[in-house]
C-alpha cells in the first residue's frame, strides 16, 4: 500500500485575494515508512494534511494535484466514500486534540459520553441522597472502565461505535454495582455503626450480590466476545468492552470503592434532612 501525492496545490480564497497554502508538493509514502514534513509555522504542514483528508475550511479548495492511496484516487472519491476512508485508512492527529472536537466525527458521538456521565451522577445522587457517596462511585468508574480498553487492545479491535456503546453500558454496570455496595454501607451507618465498621460490614454483606451481578454480565457476553462468525466484527467490540470491563469493575467495586468512600465520607453520618437543618 502506497500513498502518492503529486503536484498538490491548495488555495484559500480570501478578501485579499487567493493565498497559495500548498504549492506543488510531491512525496510518496510506502507501508512501514516514516515521513517527516518539516517547516516553520504557517508553511502549510497542517494544510497539506487537511488536503489529504479533504477537511479544508470553507475558503479552501484543492486547485490541482493527485492523491492516491494504492489504486484509490482520494480526490475523486464521493464524500460518502471518503468518510469510510477517514480515520480508518488515512488519519491525522489535530493540533490541540484535547481541547477541540474531531471534525471527522459528528458532535453527537463526541459529547455522548460526557452527557452519560452527567446523567449517571444525577441519578446516583437521587438514589443515595449523598453527594459524597455519588462522587465516590463516579470517581472509581474510570478505573473500572480500563478493563474494556485492555480487552479491545488484546482483541485487536478499534474504538468503534459499537465499542463506545459498550463503554456506556459498562458505565451503567459500574454505577449499579457501586450503588449496591454504597447503599449497604449507608444503611449500616444509618443503623448507628461507625464509619470503618459500616464500610467493612456493608462490603462483606454485598460481596456475593456484586460477584453474581458482575459474573452474569461477564459470562453472558463471553461467547460474543470470542466469536469469529459472520457479523462478529460489529458485535465483538461491544462484548469485549463489557467482558474486559467487568473484570476490573469487580476488583474496583469490591476493593477500591470502599476505600474511596471511607476517605470521602465524614465520620459523623447525617441524613439530607439533618444537613438542611444544620444549614
N, C-alpha and C positions, 0 to 999 in steps of 0.2 A: 504494500500500500504506500503510495507516494502522494504528497501534497505539492503541487506545482503552481507557482504564481509567476505570471509573465506579464510584464509591462502594465502593472496595476496602477491606474490613475484614479484618484478620488478627489472630488472638488466640493467646496462649500459655497453655496450661493448666499452672499451677504449683501447688506446695503451698500457696502463699499466696492462691490464687485465680486468676481469669482476668486476664491482662495484655493490654491492647489495644496491640499492637505497631504496627499500621497502622489508622488510624481514619478511614475515609471519604475516601480520596484520589481525586481526579479529574484526569486530564490526557489530552491527545491529541497524538500524535507522528506527523507525516507523513514520507514518504520524503524524505531530504535535509535534514531539520531536526535541530537540536541542542537538547536539552532538559536543563536543569540542575536537579537536585533537591538543594537546599541545606538543611542543618540541622546542629545540634550533634551530638556523639557520643551515640548512643542514641535519636535522634529517629525512627528507623525507615527510614532510607535503604536500608540493606542488606536489611532485612526486606521492603521493597517490591519490590526486585529479585528476591529469593528467592521471593516470592509469584508474581511474573510467570512465573518459571521453574519454579514448582511444585517447589522444592527446600527446603521448610521442614523444620525439625527435627521430631523425633517429637512434641514437645509442641505444635507449631504447627498451625494449621488456618485455612483461609480461611472466615470466618463469613458474608461477604456480598460482593456486588460482581460486576462484569462485566469481563472482559479479553478483547478481541477483536483479532486480527491479521488485518486485511482482513475476510473473511467467516468466519474460523475462531474459534470460541469456545475459547480456550485452557483455561479452567477446566473445560470439559465434555469435553475430549478424553480418551480412554483413555490409560493410561500408555504403552502401546506406541506409540501415535501421537504422544504428546508427545515421546518420545525422538527421533523423526525431526525435530522442530522445534527442540529444544535444540541449541545450537552451530551451527545452520545458518541458521535464520531469526530466532531470538532467542538472544542470548548475553550473558554478563556476565564481567567480569574480577574474580575474587575477591580479597579482601584478602590481602596477602602471598602472591601466587601462586607465588613462587619457593620457598616453604617449606611448601607444602601440596599434597596431591593434589587433582585436579579431580574433584568429585563427579559430573560429567556422564559421566566415563569410568570404565571398570572399572579396578581396581587392576592387573590383568594387563597392560593396554595401556600403563599408565604406568610400569611397572618393567621392561618387556621390554628396553628399550634399555640401562639400566644393567647388567642381567644379561648381555646380549650383550657389553658392553664387558669385564666381568669374565671372561667365558668366553674372549674373544679374548686378553686379557692372559695368562691361564693357558696357553693353547695356544701363544702366541708364546714365552713363557718356556720351555715344554717343547721347542720346536723349536730355539731358538738357544742355550739354556742360559746366557742372559745377561740380567740384569735391565735393564741399561743399553740393550742393543740392543732388547729388547722395549719398553721405555719410549720409545725414540726413535721406533719405528714407531707406537705408540699416541698419542704426543704430536702427531704430524703428522696423525693421522686426522681430527680435527675440521675442520682447514683444507681437507682433501681433500673432505669432505662438503659444503662450502659450494656447490659447483657444483650439487648437487641442489636446494638451496634456491633458487638463482637460476633454475634451469630451471623449477621449479614456479611461481615468480613470473612469469616470461616467458610460460609456457603458460597462466596464469590458472587453475591448478588448486589446490584446497585441500589441506591436510595431512590426508589421509585414511588409512584403514588400509592401503590399497594403497601409499601413499607411504611409510608407516612401514616396511612390509616391504621396500620398495626401499632405504631407508636402511640397514637391517640387512644386506641383500645387498651393498650398496655397501661397508659396513664390512668385509665378508669380502674383497671385491676389493682394497680398500686394504691390508688386512693381508697378503694374498697377494703383491701386488707389492712391498710393503715388505720382506717376508720374503725374497723372491727377491733383492732388492738387498743387504740387510744380510748375508745368508748368504754372498754372494760377497765382501763386504768382510771378513767374519770369516775366511773361508778364506784370503784374501790375508795377513791378519795372522798366521794360524797358520803360514803358509809363511815368515814372518820379515820381511815388509815393515813399514816404518814406518807410523804411523797415517795420515798425509796421503797417502802413496803408495798405501796399501791402499784408501783411500776413492776416490781417482781411478781406480785400476785396476779395482776392483770395479764402480764405477758405469759405467765405459766398457764393461766386459765384458758387463754385463746390459742395456745400453741397448736393443738390438734385441729381446730377450726381453720386456722391460717394455712396449715400444711395441706389440709384436704381441699380447700378452695383453690390454692395455688397449683396443686398437683392435677386437679381436674382440668384446668386450662392448659397446663403444660402437656400432659399426656393426650388430651383430646385433640390437640393440633399437631402432635408429633408426626403422625402419618403424612399429613400435608407438607410438613417441613422437609421430609426426606423423599417426597415423591419426585419422579422424573418423567411422568407421563405427559400426554397432551394437555396443554393449558397450565402446567405446573410453573412455568416462568412467571405467571401473574399471581399464582397462589402462594408460592414459596416465600417471597419476601414478607408477606403478612404473617405467615406461620412461623418463619424463622425469628421474626421480631418478638412474637409472643412467647415462643418456646425459650429462646435465649434470655429474654427479659424476665420471665417468671423465675428462672434460676436465681438471678441476682435480686429479684424482688423478695423472694422468700428470705434470703440472707439479710437483706437490708431491713425488712419489716421485723424480723424476729430478734435481731441483734443491734442494729444501728438506731432504728426508730425509738426504742425505749430509752436509749442513752440520750438522744437528741431531745426527747420530751423531758427527761429529767433535768437537762441543762436549761431549757427554756421555761419550764413551769416554775411557779412560785411555791415556796414551801407551804404557805397557808392557802388552802383551797377556798375559793369564793365563787358562788354562782353568779350569773349575769345580773340577777336582781340585787344581790348584795353589793356588787361592784357599782351598780347605778345608785344605790342608797348612799354608798360611801362617797360617790362623786357629788 
